[in-house]
Amino acid sequence: MYKPIQVDRENLTIMGVQFPDLATLERTANAIGSNMFEGFEPTEELIRIYLDYKTKKITNIQLLNKLKEIL
């Protein structure tokens, strides 16, 4: 079942995770929302990992390793 997530465009946060700009926040919110209709249940940790990957703070390999650790 779909559950809305907390998106704060004024403070640039999704579920408490700080984003660098509105465009990145909106792209991420749209991606998360689309996947939620398919059953994805986001957590703060998953959003943080996704943001780190999209802002190139972690590599593809690091992304996969982090996801293996938590899933």
Secondary structure, DSSP 8 states (H G I E B T S, - for coil): ------EETTTTEETTEE-SSHHHHHHHHHHHHHHHTTT----HHHHHHHHHHHTTSS-HHHHHHHHHHH-
